[in-house]
Amino acid sequence: YLQDGENLKALRAARESVSSFPNDAEVLQVLGIAQIATGEVNSAIQSFRQLVEVNKSPQTLTQLANTLKRIDNYSEARENLSLALQIDPNYLPALTSLGDVAFKEGELTETQEIAKRIQHEYPDQSIGYQMEAAGLLKQNQSKPAIGLLEQAYQLQPTAQLALQLSRLHHLNGATQKSLDQLSDWLQKQPADVEVRSVYANRLQQLGDIEKAALQYETVLQTAPDNVTVLNNLGWIYQQQGDRRALEVGGRAFQLAPEKPEIVDTYGWILVNFGETQKGLVRLKEAFAKMPDNPEVAYHVGYALSKAGNNQEAKKVLMRIVRDHKGTSFAEQAEKLHASLK
């Protein structure tokens, strides 16, 4: 039942089994897991406490500790992890969990000590390097943290590490490294939709819209209903004067007509391909939900001017100039306003 995602059925079955076998370790473990899956964390804690009484081991003690962490009971979690490490001083899940407790309690020196211990005992595992990096990032030491995360990535590359490293490189101004990190992961896992979407978005932000479009198109081959990707690709097609924008933007709108940013993109596409009245309806819908967004406001002002309603357009444009001084949208609005009679 748990493997099929039928958590309530699993919980009922586990409860029935416990009533027949109250001291069966395997049954108690399944019950605790089912209780977590259905949100009954406090009940799961009781089940795992009972499990520890029946079968005290590093595994069961760590499982109890990890469940206690879910309700921020770090002191009792520590006690159980200490017991686990008394039985097996180098039990990796217990060391990892204890390092996490120390990190969450702000005990960064302890976090670093545990991280170094894991690195020494498990040099082929990435978690020790990730843990040390987390402590350094907490202290705003990003450069040494990046070095540790790069070591972790070399040992055990994951999408999570690729995204984290890319973000840190980006924040440190290393734009090409940020892109290269994502590209490296995609060479390893070309079907990773999430990372490819981030890669495409980063390219788009940097103005490389041709490469971004290729990446978005690749994502849609695997995930044709990804609304954000459809929206972004529609925007790029519109910038390129490609009429495929109408189809792609329209698809995004059909899938998420309640999202004003999606409605805005579709409306803007329609206006830019000559369907001014239809586009204006959509832009006004988006503007009603995002009245303080200068970009949406500019789109409405522009569409109104295209529709020949210059007086209403001027009102919208002047509001942008007044409320969003110093922005590129205020500058654009002022220019458009000056051109209207």
Secondary structure, 3 states (H helix, E strand, C coil): CCCCCCHHHHHHHHHHHHHHCCCCHHHHHHHHHHHHHCCCHHHHHHHHHHHHHHCCCHHHHHHHHHHHHCCCCHHHHHHHHHHHHHHCCCCHHHHHHHHHHHHHCCCHHHHHHHHHHHHHHCCCCCHHHHHHHHHHHHCCCHHHHHHHHHHHHHHCCCHHHHHHHHHHHHHCCCHHHHHHHHHHHHHHCCCCHHHHHHHHHHHHHCCCHHHHHHHHHHHHHHCCCCHHHHHHHHHHHHHHCCCHHHHHHHHHHHHCCCCHHHHHHHHHHHHHCCCHHHHHHHHHHHHHHCCCCHHHHHHHHHHHHHCCCHHHHHHHHHHHHHHCCCCHHHHHHHHHHHHCC
